[in-house]
């Protein structure tokens, strides 16, 4: 693009300046008036003799470096006075916070750039360009985030240090949540670093009204939920979209091994595969047991569809299953899934209820008896010393509370019918009449074999689970069935009762679910998942970054955990559980404690939100009352080279001065 010229002088001044170059050239034609002088020898006057060549007024001009330099100097000065400018861009603002997404989906390879192989690489390149565009005195900080936020570099104006720390950001296999990163950014923007263990609801520091707002730049593919509780305050958030709307991906979104109801010694491995593209995909699925191939088949996935595949297994007591799909797509981490086969054992189950014929019938079936040994008690049993002693000792694998509540939480998995746990982590909302189930969490082990939605609920209470909880039944008004971890246990809460009484005190049914075939299947899966004696850490529901809570087999003995990457971590034992937080890799982990057997647990991505890698350029992010659209932080400006021309003219003047003096004195 041609430059624009902006004259800094009026016409009459340009006419005066235009006379300077001819005057300089004329100086080199002047005839010198010299007086004759007799000298004994011309040896010492050699320089003066050379000047005699210009004594003729209009003699031919010789090549002269000084003349060329002087004319070049005038040309540069004239150009500087014309003030040429080009259209360019510069970074808007002076204080910046860069939030770089390094979650699992940022390892997608759909970027079309020679210098970047993944989305994270491209995001780091874009941040490096933004850092290069910072002006003297600008300051910035770096925060990386996946499901948690991490301060990579606090506020500094050192560009070299910012770029060095930027290159140190590594990809993770975790899911995405921007909430903690926003909380960190809010505190750090005003020089007040919040505690990493603080509550997300904790108010941010009050900004100084005289302080310039900081520009918050989020570089991500937007695989996260909105942040309705976030208040931008003194921040100016902007989003830079990384990724392509044409990305293709096929993912394993669930994988588990379950025993046959009629043959508990046999198993089947059930996997769900999703096609996140608009074309039909054929994939080769290979199932391995402890590294040995045992089954394979071709699976056809419809466009934007899914397929559930079952692999029958026989005569397997324990082992680690690995399912791989051979497919060319843009995200490799979800092409492999793992699950651990646990030895069969009847769970110890306590059912506490004032009386429920539906649940009594479901728990008395032969299939329920094969997976759980059920003890039945009334609500008054919760007040006895015997109950408290057994609950504190962890002697039950699962306790089902039907319309009753103990004084404190037991050391067991729990299932609540029409009530919420007494630990204040769960919140109970308003009651809604005839709620309609509009969505279910099909990837959760409790829901993988169940089709719901064909039953009616007269009345239910809305639920708000604690952090880390998962909603299993969603009505239009909110969640009515959810499950959440608690130390090494799981708590599942159903927001509606099965039995109730009307205004006349007569017994009535609150739901017709027990009349549907999905109900006995649900009870069977409930006993398998929560009542099998396997803790959450040993089951197949762990995602990267989530703590694995395992029961200690030998008191006071340090455990050794071997990660999928081959790293061994010593895990001191505190109390009755082993808590391992280093679950950053997908794969199978091995736990050895003393001379006991090696235990295993699996970590999988299992996140449709991460696996759906196609970006949406029209996507909006809602943070509090603000709606933020993808966009850049560069503003269009006219770039002037006035100062550069003046500096170049000064350099030419210095060269001319040096050459002139050398000619005179050398």
Secondary structure, 3 states (H helix, E strand, C coil): CCCECCCCCCHHHHHHHHHHHHHHHHHCCCCCCCCCCCCCCCHHHHHHHHHHHHCCCCCCCCCCHHHHHHHHHHHHHHHHHHCCEEEEEEECCCEEEEEEECCHHHHCCCCCECCECCHHHHHHHHHHHHHHCCCCCCEEEEEEECCCEEEEEEEECCHHHHHHHHHCCCCCCCCCCCHHHHHHHHHHCCCCCCCCCCCCCCCCCCCCCCCCCEEEEEEECCCCCCECCCCCCCEEEEEEECCCCCCCCEEEEEEEEEECCCCCCCEEEEEEEEECCCCCEEEEEEEEECCEEEEEEEEEECCCCEEEEEEEECCCCCEEEEEEEECCCCCCHHHEEEEEECCCCCEEEEEEECCCHHHHHHHCCHHHHHHEEEEEECHHHHHCHHHHHHHHHCCCCEEEEECCCCCCCCCCEEEEECCCCCCCCCEEEEEEECCCEEEECCCCCCCCCCCCCCCCECEEEEEECCCCCEEEEEECCCEEEEEEEECCEEEEEECCCCEEECCCCCEEECECHHHCHHHHHHHHHHHHHHCCCCCCCCCCCECCCCCEEEECCCCCCCEEEECCCCCEEEECCECCEEEECCCCCCEEEEEEECCCCCEEEEECCCCHHHHCCCCCCCCEEEECCEEEEECCCEEEEEEECHHHHHHHHHHHHHHHHHHHHHHHHC
